[in-house]
Every structure is written in structure tokens, then in C-alpha cells.
Amino acid sequence: MFDSANFSSPMHLEVFDGLPDAIVIVNQQGQPLYLNRQARNFLLNHLAHLWRVEEPSDWQVLDSQGQSLLEAQLPLQRILRGDCLENEEFILLDHRSHQAPFWIALSGGLSEYGGKPVAILSGRNISARKHQEARLHHQALHDELTGLPNRIYFIDQVNQILAQARPDHSMAVLFMDLDRFKEVNDNLGHRVGNELLTQLGERLQGQVRMASTVARLGGDEFAILLENVSGAAMAMTIAEQLREAIIQPFLLHQYEVYIDASIGIALGPTQYQNAEDWLRDADAAMYQIKDLPDRHWHIFDSSLQIQRSQRMQSEMELRQALAKGELRLHYQPIVTISTQSIIGFEALVRWQHPTRGLLMPGEFIATAEATGLIIPLGWWVLEEACRQMQAWGLQYPSMANLTMSVNMSSKQFSQQNLVDKVKDILARTEFSPHRLALEVTEGVLINHSESIMAILEQLRAMGIRLAVDDFGTGYSSLSYLHRFPFDCLKIDRSFIENADQDFEKLEILQSVVRLAWNLGLDVVAEGVETQRHYAQLKALRCESGQGYLFSEPLAPEGIEALVTRDLSTQSRSQPWLRLSA
């Protein structure tokens, strides 16, 4: 930049043409006396704007914050009053036609030229740099795909509003999650999915007023800040209007695609200190819709806050249980119906809680699923079950050929390294894959219908048996039974219960057994608890079963006691368990 102490004589002016900065010398009347080459190249058309506000003009002079400058605030006027611009000051010349603005970085001060006081300005054209900064700033705050504000922008916008005094229930935050979007991606490809998100963003913006902010938080999640909302009724009306717009068909390439949405609503703003808490409550309200199948929106209330606190406490305790080794496995025998001999076991997880005692899966599996802890929990169950069964096979030769059945969560099937993970566990435990049966529910098959096929085929190629668990409780679709490489069908206990008295249930049960036979699948009946259940299954020629009639799930020492008793009282050719007379 220019140092005014070096310019008291006109004899040195020719050296300025070699400088990268523009140098301008102006007399006290605001008339330019000298411009070097850089000034003539890029400042000539804008010189007057640096020290004079012209009206009317297509250009307006702004400071670095975008505020209009009065003539007395212009750099030259300040220098002529004796101010010195020691640091760079940014001046923005903004054209009213919205063409790209012109940025100038200026410094300068008073000096003498030809024995007279003059103002000397040194400046650079930094328009390219500022435009690049603006692009980067926009990219940092906006979603690249849809062009909508992103999570960072949304949080900042809400925090700014929270810093202002607003009446309660005058605003609302909506948290929106799309239904069936994953199916669009899986079946039609990410290109179609991306186009759907883009069109959806346009629809949402078209539905809300200018005073609202629509943001894409990531994936298929969106947030909307509604200002000037009169109360819950108005927020619900807007949520319903948004959903009506979403469920209209999307024309994507040659496809007509339909989706739906779940919308959580949190009213505010006075009860919130920050945007994260407000958005969290809207998310919690949206999450409740999963338990309300007839509703597509839900408003957050204090009961949800209590539930969330309880869920967070449960999550924390469950994480500690995994770290401290508080989980246990119990094993329920699977027997042949005809002879009642044990052919294998199903591993069932328990939690030995330090204060609440032994907890059943129903008390913590939902928390594990909701928090993602089901993934490490599921892998622990698989490895512990394989380790235990391998140890039993070495200790008790009569158990060397028995199988171990383990349930697999849908979230485990979402992991790309599932097959490698199973291989590693089998290698560490030295357990034969031919003695392992992995059980998956119908929901896993529906949710991962395309991606799961290759995974199941790889597992079966390793020699692992595959079973459909709780058959009949999910989507009741029979098409996947011949599409997927299954070995076994496990009939849910609800079909066994009262089958001898309910003719319709009996017909379904008979049809399922025949279907399994025709497809070459083994059948295991779950929940066999009475002699009547047993007699009915035997009459239907169902091959295998498990339930409290044969044995409740037993801790490892219970299984070992069972084996020891059998070895001491019966020959190995006899079945281990007999029904009571």
C-alpha cells in the first residue's frame, strides 16, 4: 500500500506505474491530479464514487457490512478531514441492476503534491476474491443438492430469533422425515432420489410464507421455521398443507413416484434457550408418529420430554452394560416334535441390571434399536453364542453336532461389512458355520429387499443356515420365501395359540407347513407351551418346536446341568428331554 511520506515531490510519480496497487492523488476540491496505470485500468469508471455520492445513480456505495455510506463517510472525505486510513477498508459498489458488485480495498492519508496538500488513495480490486468468499460462504450455509439452507444456517437463524423477545407460541419449528424415500433410492437409484429431493425442496418453499425458513438437515430430513404462527391450530394446519403437497405424485424421468412424510411440531420460542433444543423437541415429536400409524404430524408436549429423558437414561445405562459386561445369554432348546430330542438352541439376551435384577429383552431391546446400540449388542450376542456352543461341543461330545440360532437385527444388515464380520467371529471362536443358524424377521426382508439378497447368498455359501423368524407377524408376503435362500421357517407363537379351537388359525397353520414342505424348508414352531399345542403340531407333522413345554430359556449352568443329568440317566441314543406324563 501507499506510504504518503514518500510523495512530496512530483519527480517520483513515474515509479507508481510499476506498483500492483492503484494510486490516486486528489486535491482538496476532490479533483484527481494523478492516476497510475492500475488506477487508469480499473478505477477510472468508479473514481467519483469513492468521494462523492451521486443521485440519481445506478451505483450505491456500501461499507463492508453492506450499509449505505453518506458522502461525509466516504474515504476521501474522511482523509481530507485529517483521518488516516492505516488499515484496509473495504468499499462495495453495488449496481442496482443486481450485476456483480465491485469491491475495492482502500488505504491512504494526507500528503503534499507540488507544494499543496492532497489526499492520496491506494487501492486494489478485490472483487474476484470477495465473490469467491461469497460463493464459499453460500456453499457452507446451503445444501448443494437442493439449494436450501442447511443445518448450520437453520440453527444460526433460529438462534438469532431466540435472541430477540418474541411472544410464546408465536413461532413453530417443524421437523420432517420422509416415508418410503429409501425404497425410491434402492429401487430407482440415487439419481431419481436426488431429483425427488430437489423437487420436494421447491414444493416446500412454495407452501410457506416469505417469513419462514425451509432447510434440508441431511438425507431425507427437513426443518421448517414458521414465524408469526398464532398457535397450535395454525401450526397443525400448515403441517397438514405441507403433507398434502408432499403426497402429490412426483414425475421423475419416466417414473411417477409417491412418498409421504412424518412431521413433528414444537411451538416456541420462549421456553427455549438455543436452537438445538427446539429442533430436538420437534424431532422427538416426529419420532412419536411411529407409534401413531393414523397420524402424520404430532405436537411436542411435556410428556415427550419425560419419555426422552427416560430413553436417554436407558441408553446411558445400556452403554454402560455393554462396557461392563452386564449382558447375559440364556439358551432355549429346539427339539424334534416326534422324539423330543434336542437338535439345537436359540440364544436369547438378558441384562443383569445392577439394581433392577435380570431384565428381559422387552425392557431394553427397543432402546437398543432406537439408539443404534443394537449393532454392538447384536455382534456381542453372536460371538458369545458361538464361543459358548464351541466350548460345549468340546466339553460334551453329545453336543458336538447341535446348532446355535442367533437373531440378526435389521440395523446389522445395513452395515456393509456384515459378511466379513460374521467370518471374523466364526474364525475367532473356531465355530463351524454349518452349526450356525441366523434368524431374520420379515421386516428385514421388506426394508432391504434388494440389498439383502447378495448378503444372504454369501452367508449361505459359507454353510450358515438361514431362518425366517416370527413368520406371519410382519407383512405376510409369501413371495420372498422362494426369492431368498432360506432353510427354515419359524412360525410365530400367535399361530400356535388356540389353533385347536380356532379353525381359521388351524387352516393357516396347515397351509404354512405344507408351503414349507413344498419349498424344501424346515419348520420350527415357537411358543409350544401345552400338551394340546404339542398334539396339534404332531398331528400336522411339524418337524421341530421350542417353548416352555420343553424347557424355558436356561442360563449356561442350566444347560450344563441338563446335559450332565442326561449323561448320568440315559444312553446317548435316547432323547435328552421327555414331556411330562
C-alpha positions as CSV (number, residue, x, y, z in Angstrom):
1,M,0.0,0.0,0.0
2,F,0.9,3.6,-0.4
3,D,3.0,5.5,2.2
4,S,2.2,9.2,1.9
5,A,5.5,10.3,3.3
6,N,7.3,9.4,0.1
7,F,5.2,11.5,-2.3
8,S,6.0,15.2,-1.5
9,S,7.6,15.7,-5.0
10,P,6.1,15.1,-8.5
11,M,9.5,13.9,-9.7
12,H,8.8,10.4,-8.3
13,L,5.4,9.7,-9.8
14,E,6.6,7.5,-12.7
15,V,7.6,4.8,-10.3
16,F,4.0,4.2,-9.3
17,D,3.1,2.6,-12.7
18,G,5.0,-0.5,-11.6
19,L,3.1,-1.0,-8.4
20,P,0.4,-3.7,-8.2
21,D,-1.9,-1.2,-6.4
22,A,-3.9,1.6,-7.9
23,I,-2.6,5.0,-6.7
24,V,-4.8,8.2,-6.9
25,I,-3.8,11.7,-5.9
26,V,-6.7,14.1,-5.4
27,N,-6.7,17.8,-4.5
28,Q,-8.8,19.3,-1.7
29,Q,-11.6,20.1,-4.2
30,G,-12.0,16.4,-5.0
31,Q,-10.3,16.6,-8.4
32,P,-7.9,13.8,-9.4
33,L,-4.4,15.1,-10.1
34,Y,-2.7,11.8,-10.8
35,L,-3.7,8.1,-11.6
36,N,-1.1,5.4,-12.1
37,R,-1.5,2.6,-14.7
38,Q,-3.5,0.3,-12.3
39,A,-5.9,3.2,-11.4
40,R,-6.5,4.0,-15.0
41,N,-7.1,0.4,-15.8
42,F,-9.8,-0.5,-13.2
43,L,-10.8,2.6,-11.2
44,L,-11.4,5.2,-13.9
45,N,-15.1,4.5,-14.2
46,H,-15.6,4.4,-10.4
47,L,-13.4,7.2,-9.2
48,A,-16.2,9.7,-8.4
49,H,-18.0,7.1,-6.3
50,L,-15.0,7.0,-3.9
51,W,-15.6,10.6,-2.7
52,R,-19.0,11.7,-4.0
53,V,-22.5,10.2,-3.7
54,E,-24.3,10.9,-6.9
55,E,-28.0,10.9,-7.2
56,P,-29.5,9.6,-9.3
57,S,-27.0,6.8,-10.0
58,D,-27.1,3.1,-10.9
59,W,-24.4,2.5,-8.2
60,Q,-24.7,2.7,-4.5
61,V,-21.7,2.9,-2.2
62,L,-21.7,0.5,0.7
63,D,-19.3,-0.4,3.5
64,S,-18.1,-3.9,4.2
65,Q,-21.3,-4.7,6.1
66,G,-23.5,-3.7,3.2
67,Q,-24.6,-0.4,4.7
68,S,-25.1,2.6,2.5
69,L,-22.5,5.4,3.1
70,L,-23.3,9.1,3.3
71,E,-21.0,11.4,1.4
72,A,-19.3,12.5,4.7
73,Q,-18.5,8.9,5.4
74,L,-16.6,8.3,2.1
75,P,-12.9,7.5,2.3
76,L,-11.7,10.7,0.5
77,Q,-13.9,13.0,2.6
78,R,-12.5,11.4,5.8
79,I,-8.9,11.8,4.6
80,L,-9.4,15.4,3.7
81,R,-10.7,16.0,7.2
82,G,-7.4,14.6,8.5
83,D,-8.2,11.0,9.1
84,C,-5.7,8.4,8.1
85,L,-6.8,5.0,6.7
86,E,-3.9,3.0,8.1
87,N,-5.7,-0.3,7.7
88,E,-7.5,-1.5,4.6
89,E,-11.2,-0.5,4.4
90,F,-13.5,-2.3,2.0
91,I,-15.9,-0.3,-0.2
92,L,-18.6,-2.1,-2.1
93,L,-20.1,-0.5,-5.3
94,D,-23.4,-2.3,-5.8
95,H,-25.2,-1.9,-9.1
96,R,-29.0,-1.5,-8.8
97,S,-29.4,-4.0,-11.7
98,H,-28.0,-6.7,-9.5
99,Q,-25.0,-7.3,-11.7
100,A,-21.9,-8.5,-9.8
101,P,-20.8,-5.8,-7.3
102,F,-17.4,-4.1,-7.4
103,W,-15.2,-4.4,-4.3
104,I,-12.3,-2.1,-3.6
105,A,-9.8,-2.3,-0.7
106,L,-8.5,1.2,0.2
107,S,-6.0,2.9,2.4
108,G,-4.5,6.4,2.3
109,G,-3.8,9.7,4.0
110,L,-2.9,13.4,3.6
111,S,0.4,14.5,1.9
112,E,1.8,17.2,-0.4
113,Y,2.0,17.3,-4.1
114,G,3.6,20.3,-5.8
115,G,3.7,22.1,-2.5
116,K,-0.1,21.8,-2.0
117,P,-2.0,19.4,0.4
118,V,-3.5,16.4,-1.4
119,A,-5.2,13.2,-0.4
120,I,-3.5,10.0,-1.6
121,L,-5.5,6.8,-2.0
122,S,-4.1,3.4,-2.6
123,G,-6.5,0.6,-3.6
124,R,-6.9,-2.8,-5.1
125,N,-9.7,-4.5,-7.0
126,I,-10.6,-7.4,-4.7
127,S,-13.9,-8.3,-6.5
128,A,-12.8,-11.8,-7.5
129,R,-11.7,-12.6,-4.0
130,K,-14.9,-11.3,-2.5
131,H,-17.1,-13.1,-5.0
132,Q,-15.2,-16.3,-4.2
133,E,-15.7,-15.7,-0.5
134,A,-19.4,-15.2,-1.1
135,R,-19.6,-18.4,-3.0
136,L,-17.8,-20.4,-0.3
137,H,-20.0,-18.7,2.4
138,H,-23.1,-19.7,0.5
139,Q,-21.9,-23.2,0.0
140,A,-21.1,-23.5,3.7
141,L,-24.6,-22.5,4.6
142,H,-26.7,-24.2,1.9
143,D,-27.4,-27.7,0.7
144,E,-25.5,-28.4,-2.5
145,L,-28.3,-30.6,-4.0
146,T,-31.5,-28.6,-3.3
147,G,-30.0,-25.1,-2.7
148,L,-31.9,-24.9,0.5
149,P,-30.4,-23.6,3.7
150,N,-28.5,-26.4,5.6
151,R,-28.5,-27.3,9.3
152,I,-25.8,-24.7,10.1
153,Y,-27.8,-21.9,8.5
154,F,-31.0,-23.1,10.2
155,I,-29.5,-23.3,13.6
156,D,-27.9,-19.9,13.3
157,Q,-31.2,-18.4,12.0
158,V,-33.2,-19.8,14.9
159,N,-30.6,-18.7,17.5
160,Q,-30.8,-15.2,16.1
161,I,-34.5,-15.2,16.6
162,L,-34.2,-16.6,20.1
163,A,-32.0,-13.6,21.0
164,Q,-35.0,-11.4,20.3
165,A,-38.0,-11.0,22.6
166,R,-40.9,-12.9,21.0
167,P,-44.3,-13.9,22.5
168,D,-44.7,-17.6,23.2
169,H,-46.4,-19.8,20.7
170,S,-45.8,-17.1,18.0
171,M,-43.5,-19.5,16.1
172,A,-43.0,-23.2,15.4
173,V,-40.2,-25.5,14.3
174,L,-41.3,-28.4,12.1
175,F,-39.1,-31.5,11.8
176,M,-39.9,-33.6,8.7
177,D,-38.8,-37.1,7.8
178,L,-39.8,-38.7,4.5
179,D,-41.5,-42.1,4.4
180,R,-40.5,-44.6,1.8
181,F,-37.6,-42.5,0.5
182,K,-35.2,-45.3,1.0
183,E,-37.3,-47.5,-1.2
184,V,-37.1,-44.9,-4.0
185,N,-33.3,-44.9,-3.7
186,D,-33.0,-48.7,-3.5
187,N,-35.4,-49.4,-6.4
188,L,-35.0,-46.5,-8.7
189,G,-31.4,-45.3,-7.9
190,H,-29.8,-42.3,-6.3
191,R,-30.3,-40.1,-9.4
192,V,-34.1,-40.4,-9.1
193,G,-33.8,-39.9,-5.3
194,N,-31.8,-36.7,-5.7
195,E,-34.3,-35.3,-8.2
196,L,-37.1,-36.1,-5.8
197,L,-35.4,-34.2,-3.0
198,T,-34.8,-31.2,-5.3
199,Q,-38.4,-31.1,-6.4
200,L,-39.6,-31.6,-2.8
201,G,-37.5,-28.6,-1.7
202,E,-39.2,-26.4,-4.3
203,R,-42.7,-27.6,-3.2
204,L,-41.9,-26.9,0.4
205,Q,-40.7,-23.4,-0.4
206,G,-43.8,-22.8,-2.4
207,Q,-46.1,-23.8,0.5
208,V,-44.7,-21.5,3.2
209,R,-44.6,-17.7,3.5
210,M,-41.6,-15.5,3.0
211,A,-41.3,-15.2,6.8
212,S,-40.4,-18.9,7.0
213,T,-37.2,-20.8,6.5
214,V,-37.0,-24.2,4.9
215,A,-33.8,-26.2,5.4
216,R,-32.6,-29.6,4.5
217,L,-30.9,-31.1,7.5
218,G,-29.4,-34.0,5.6
219,G,-30.6,-37.2,4.0
220,D,-34.4,-37.1,3.8
221,E,-34.8,-34.8,6.8
222,F,-36.1,-31.3,6.5
223,A,-36.8,-28.5,9.0
224,I,-39.1,-25.5,8.7
225,L,-39.1,-22.4,10.9
226,L,-42.6,-20.8,10.9
227,E,-42.8,-17.2,12.1
228,N,-45.9,-15.4,13.1
229,V,-47.9,-18.5,14.0
230,S,-50.9,-17.8,16.1
231,G,-50.9,-21.1,17.9
232,A,-51.1,-24.8,17.8
233,A,-54.1,-24.9,15.5
234,M,-52.4,-22.8,12.8
235,A,-49.2,-24.9,13.0
236,M,-51.2,-28.1,12.6
237,T,-53.0,-26.6,9.6
238,I,-49.7,-25.7,7.9
239,A,-48.3,-29.1,8.7
240,E,-51.3,-30.7,7.0
241,Q,-50.9,-28.4,4.0
242,L,-47.3,-29.4,3.7
243,R,-48.1,-33.1,3.8
244,E,-50.8,-32.6,1.2
245,A,-48.2,-31.1,-1.1
246,I,-45.8,-33.9,-0.4
247,I,-48.1,-36.8,-1.2
248,Q,-48.9,-35.5,-4.7
249,P,-47.1,-37.6,-7.3
250,F,-43.5,-36.7,-8.4
251,L,-42.8,-37.1,-12.1
252,L,-39.2,-38.2,-12.1
253,H,-37.8,-39.2,-15.5
254,Q,-40.2,-42.0,-16.7
255,Y,-41.4,-42.7,-13.2
256,E,-44.4,-41.5,-11.2
257,V,-43.3,-41.6,-7.6
258,Y,-45.3,-41.3,-4.4
259,I,-44.0,-40.6,-0.9
260,D,-45.3,-39.5,2.4
261,A,-43.9,-37.6,5.4
262,S,-44.0,-37.6,9.2
263,I,-43.9,-34.1,10.8
264,G,-43.0,-33.2,14.4
265,I,-44.0,-29.8,15.7
266,A,-42.5,-27.8,18.6
267,L,-44.1,-24.5,19.5
268,G,-42.0,-21.6,20.8
269,P,-39.9,-19.7,21.4
270,T,-39.9,-18.5,25.0
271,Q,-39.2,-21.9,26.6
272,Y,-36.1,-22.4,24.5
273,Q,-32.6,-21.1,25.1
274,N,-31.0,-22.5,21.9
275,A,-31.9,-23.8,18.5
276,E,-30.6,-27.3,19.2
277,D,-33.1,-27.9,22.0
278,W,-36.0,-26.5,19.9
279,L,-35.1,-28.7,16.9
280,R,-34.6,-31.7,19.3
281,D,-38.1,-31.4,20.6
282,A,-39.6,-31.2,17.1
283,D,-37.6,-34.4,16.3
284,A,-38.9,-36.1,19.4
285,A,-42.5,-35.2,18.4
286,M,-41.9,-36.6,14.9
287,Y,-40.5,-39.8,16.4
288,Q,-43.8,-40.4,18.3
289,I,-45.6,-40.7,15.0
290,K,-44.1,-44.1,14.5
291,D,-46.4,-45.3,17.3
292,L,-49.4,-43.4,15.8
293,P,-50.0,-45.0,12.4
294,D,-53.1,-42.9,11.6
295,R,-51.3,-39.6,12.2
296,H,-48.7,-37.8,10.1
297,W,-47.9,-34.9,12.5
298,H,-47.6,-34.6,16.2
299,I,-47.0,-31.7,18.6
300,F,-44.4,-31.9,21.3
301,D,-45.5,-31.8,24.9
302,S,-44.0,-32.3,28.3
303,S,-44.8,-36.0,28.4
304,L,-42.5,-36.4,25.4
305,Q,-39.8,-34.7,27.4
306,I,-40.2,-37.2,30.2
307,Q,-40.1,-40.1,27.8
308,R,-37.0,-38.6,26.1
309,S,-35.3,-38.3,29.5
310,Q,-36.1,-41.8,30.4
311,R,-34.9,-43.0,27.0
312,M,-31.6,-41.1,27.4
313,Q,-31.2,-42.7,30.9
314,S,-31.8,-46.1,29.5
315,E,-29.4,-45.5,26.6
316,M,-26.7,-44.4,29.1
317,E,-27.2,-47.4,31.3
318,L,-27.3,-49.8,28.3
319,R,-24.0,-48.4,27.0
320,Q,-22.5,-49.0,30.4
321,A,-23.9,-52.5,30.5
322,L,-22.1,-53.3,27.2
323,A,-18.9,-51.8,28.5
324,K,-19.1,-53.5,31.9
325,G,-20.2,-57.0,30.7
326,E,-23.6,-56.9,32.3
327,L,-25.3,-58.7,29.4
328,R,-26.0,-62.5,29.6
329,L,-27.2,-65.1,27.2
330,H,-29.8,-67.8,28.0
331,Y,-30.4,-70.7,25.7
332,Q,-33.7,-72.3,24.8
333,P,-33.6,-75.8,23.4
334,I,-35.1,-76.5,20.0
335,V,-36.4,-80.1,19.8
336,T,-37.8,-82.5,17.3
337,I,-41.6,-82.9,17.7
338,S,-41.6,-86.6,17.1
339,T,-38.9,-87.6,19.5
340,Q,-38.4,-84.5,21.7
341,S,-34.7,-84.8,21.3
342,I,-32.7,-81.6,21.3
343,I,-31.3,-80.5,18.0
344,G,-30.1,-77.1,18.9
345,F,-30.6,-73.9,20.9
346,E,-31.7,-70.3,20.4
347,A,-29.6,-67.7,22.1
348,L,-31.7,-65.1,24.0
349,V,-30.1,-62.0,25.5
350,R,-30.7,-60.8,29.1
351,W,-29.5,-57.9,31.1
352,Q,-28.2,-58.4,34.6
353,H,-29.0,-54.9,35.8
354,P,-27.1,-53.9,38.9
355,T,-30.2,-52.6,40.7
356,R,-33.2,-53.9,38.8
357,G,-32.1,-57.6,38.5
358,L,-32.4,-59.7,35.4
359,L,-34.2,-57.8,32.6
360,M,-36.0,-59.5,29.7
361,P,-35.4,-58.2,26.1
362,G,-38.7,-56.4,26.1
363,E,-37.3,-53.9,28.6
364,F,-34.2,-52.8,26.7
365,I,-34.2,-54.0,23.0
366,A,-36.4,-51.1,21.9
367,T,-33.9,-48.7,23.4
368,A,-31.1,-50.6,21.7
369,E,-32.9,-50.4,18.3
370,A,-33.7,-46.7,18.6
371,T,-30.2,-45.7,19.6
372,G,-28.2,-48.0,17.3
373,L,-26.8,-49.9,20.3
374,I,-28.4,-53.0,18.8
375,I,-25.5,-53.2,16.4
376,P,-22.7,-53.8,19.0
377,L,-25.2,-55.7,21.2
378,G,-26.0,-58.0,18.2
379,W,-22.4,-58.7,17.5
380,W,-21.7,-59.5,21.1
381,V,-24.6,-62.0,21.2
382,L,-23.4,-63.7,18.0
383,E,-19.8,-64.0,19.3
384,E,-20.8,-65.1,22.8
385,A,-23.3,-67.7,21.4
386,C,-20.7,-69.2,19.0
387,R,-18.0,-69.2,21.8
388,Q,-20.3,-70.9,24.2
389,M,-21.5,-73.6,21.8
390,Q,-18.0,-74.3,20.7
391,A,-16.9,-74.7,24.3
392,W,-19.8,-77.1,25.0
393,G,-19.0,-79.2,21.9
394,L,-15.5,-79.7,23.2
395,Q,-16.6,-80.5,26.8
396,Y,-19.6,-82.6,26.0
397,P,-19.3,-84.8,22.8
398,S,-23.0,-85.3,22.7
399,M,-23.4,-81.6,21.9
400,A,-20.8,-81.5,19.1
401,N,-23.4,-81.5,16.3
402,L,-26.1,-79.3,17.9
403,T,-26.9,-76.0,16.2
404,M,-27.0,-72.4,17.6
405,S,-29.6,-70.0,16.4
406,V,-29.0,-66.2,16.7
407,N,-31.3,-63.3,15.8
408,M,-29.9,-60.6,13.5
409,S,-31.2,-57.0,13.6
410,S,-32.2,-55.0,10.5
411,K,-29.6,-52.4,11.5
412,Q,-26.9,-55.1,11.3
413,F,-28.0,-55.8,7.8
414,S,-27.5,-52.1,7.0
415,Q,-23.7,-52.5,7.6
416,Q,-21.6,-53.0,4.5
417,N,-19.2,-55.4,6.3
418,L,-21.7,-57.8,7.7
419,V,-20.4,-60.9,5.9
420,D,-16.8,-60.1,6.9
421,K,-17.9,-59.5,10.5
422,V,-19.6,-62.9,10.7
423,K,-16.5,-64.6,9.2
424,D,-14.2,-62.9,11.8
425,I,-16.4,-64.1,14.6
426,L,-16.5,-67.6,13.4
427,A,-12.7,-67.6,13.0
428,R,-12.1,-66.2,16.5
429,T,-14.5,-68.7,18.1
430,E,-13.5,-71.6,15.8
431,F,-17.2,-72.4,15.5
432,S,-18.3,-74.3,12.4
433,P,-20.6,-72.2,10.1
434,H,-22.6,-75.4,9.4
435,R,-23.8,-75.3,13.1
436,L,-24.9,-71.7,13.0
437,A,-28.4,-70.5,12.1
438,L,-29.1,-66.8,11.6
439,E,-32.7,-65.7,12.1
440,V,-34.1,-62.6,10.3
441,T,-37.6,-61.1,10.6
442,E,-39.9,-60.4,7.7
443,G,-39.4,-56.7,8.3
444,V,-35.7,-57.0,7.4
445,L,-36.6,-58.6,4.1
446,I,-39.0,-55.9,3.2
447,N,-36.8,-53.0,4.2
448,H,-33.7,-54.4,2.5
449,S,-35.3,-56.4,-0.3
450,E,-32.7,-55.6,-2.9
451,S,-29.5,-55.3,-0.9
452,I,-30.1,-58.2,1.4
453,M,-30.2,-60.9,-1.4
454,A,-26.4,-60.8,-2.0
455,I,-25.7,-60.8,1.7
456,L,-27.9,-63.8,2.4
457,E,-26.4,-65.8,-0.5
458,Q,-22.9,-65.1,0.7
459,L,-23.8,-66.3,4.2
460,R,-25.4,-69.4,2.9
461,A,-22.4,-70.1,0.7
462,M,-20.4,-70.2,3.9
463,G,-22.6,-73.0,5.1
464,I,-24.7,-70.9,7.5
465,R,-28.4,-71.8,7.8
466,L,-30.9,-69.0,7.4
467,A,-34.3,-68.8,9.1
468,V,-37.3,-66.5,8.8
469,D,-38.2,-65.6,12.4
470,D,-41.7,-64.8,13.7
471,F,-43.3,-65.8,10.4
472,G,-46.8,-64.4,9.9
473,T,-46.4,-61.3,12.2
474,G,-45.0,-58.9,9.6
475,Y,-46.1,-58.2,6.0
476,S,-47.3,-61.8,5.4
477,S,-45.8,-61.8,2.0
478,L,-45.0,-65.3,0.7
479,S,-43.1,-64.1,-2.3
480,Y,-39.8,-63.7,-0.5
481,L,-39.8,-67.4,0.6
482,H,-38.8,-68.6,-2.8
483,R,-36.8,-65.5,-3.7
484,F,-34.4,-65.6,-0.7
485,P,-32.2,-68.6,0.1
486,F,-33.8,-69.7,3.4
487,D,-33.5,-73.1,5.1
488,C,-36.1,-72.8,7.8
489,L,-39.4,-71.1,8.7
490,K,-40.1,-70.3,12.3
491,I,-43.9,-70.0,13.0
492,D,-44.8,-67.3,15.4
493,R,-46.4,-68.3,18.7
494,S,-49.6,-66.4,17.8
495,F,-50.4,-69.1,15.2
496,I,-49.9,-71.9,17.7
497,E,-52.1,-70.4,20.4
498,N,-55.7,-71.8,20.3
499,A,-55.1,-73.4,16.9
500,D,-57.0,-76.4,18.1
501,Q,-60.1,-74.2,18.8
502,D,-59.7,-71.6,16.1
503,F,-60.5,-73.2,12.7
504,E,-59.1,-70.3,10.7
505,K,-55.8,-70.4,12.6
506,L,-55.6,-74.2,12.1
507,E,-56.1,-73.7,8.3
508,I,-53.4,-71.1,8.2
509,L,-51.0,-73.3,10.2
510,Q,-51.7,-76.3,7.9
511,S,-51.1,-74.1,4.9
512,V,-47.8,-72.8,6.2
513,V,-46.5,-76.3,7.0
514,R,-47.4,-77.5,3.5
515,L,-45.9,-74.4,1.9
516,A,-42.6,-75.0,3.8
517,W,-42.6,-78.7,2.7
518,N,-43.1,-77.7,-1.0
519,L,-40.3,-75.2,-0.8
520,G,-38.0,-77.6,1.0
521,L,-37.9,-75.6,4.2
522,D,-37.7,-76.9,7.7
523,V,-40.4,-75.7,10.1
524,V,-39.9,-74.7,13.8
525,A,-43.0,-73.8,15.9
526,E,-42.4,-71.2,18.6
527,G,-44.3,-70.9,21.8
528,V,-45.2,-74.5,22.4
529,E,-46.5,-74.4,26.0
530,T,-49.2,-77.0,26.4
531,Q,-49.8,-80.7,25.6
532,R,-52.6,-79.5,23.3
533,H,-50.1,-77.4,21.3
534,Y,-47.8,-80.4,21.1
535,A,-50.5,-82.8,20.0
536,Q,-51.7,-80.3,17.3
537,L,-48.2,-79.9,15.9
538,K,-47.6,-83.6,15.9
539,A,-50.8,-84.2,14.0
540,L,-49.7,-81.6,11.5
541,R,-46.3,-83.3,11.2
542,C,-44.5,-80.1,12.1
543,E,-40.8,-81.2,12.5
544,S,-39.5,-79.0,15.3
545,G,-40.5,-76.8,18.1
546,Q,-39.4,-74.7,21.1
547,G,-41.3,-73.4,24.1
548,Y,-41.8,-73.7,27.8
549,L,-43.4,-77.2,27.4
550,F,-39.9,-78.5,26.6
551,S,-37.8,-76.0,28.5
552,E,-37.6,-72.4,29.4
553,P,-34.5,-70.4,28.3
554,L,-31.7,-71.5,30.6
555,A,-28.5,-69.9,31.8
556,P,-25.3,-71.7,30.7
557,E,-25.1,-73.5,34.0
558,G,-28.7,-74.7,33.5
559,I,-27.8,-76.2,30.1
560,E,-24.8,-77.9,31.6
561,A,-26.9,-79.4,34.4
562,L,-29.4,-80.7,31.8
563,V,-26.6,-82.3,29.8
564,T,-25.0,-83.8,32.9
565,R,-28.3,-85.2,34.1
566,D,-28.9,-86.8,30.7
567,L,-25.5,-88.4,30.6
568,S,-26.0,-89.9,34.0
569,T,-29.5,-91.2,33.5
570,Q,-29.9,-92.1,29.8
571,S,-27.9,-93.6,27.0
572,R,-26.8,-91.3,24.2
573,S,-29.2,-92.9,21.8
574,Q,-32.1,-91.7,23.8
575,P,-33.6,-88.2,23.6
576,W,-32.5,-85.7,26.2
577,L,-35.9,-84.3,27.1
578,R,-39.2,-86.1,27.5
579,L,-42.6,-84.5,28.0
580,S,-44.1,-85.0,31.4
581,A,-46.7,-87.8,31.6
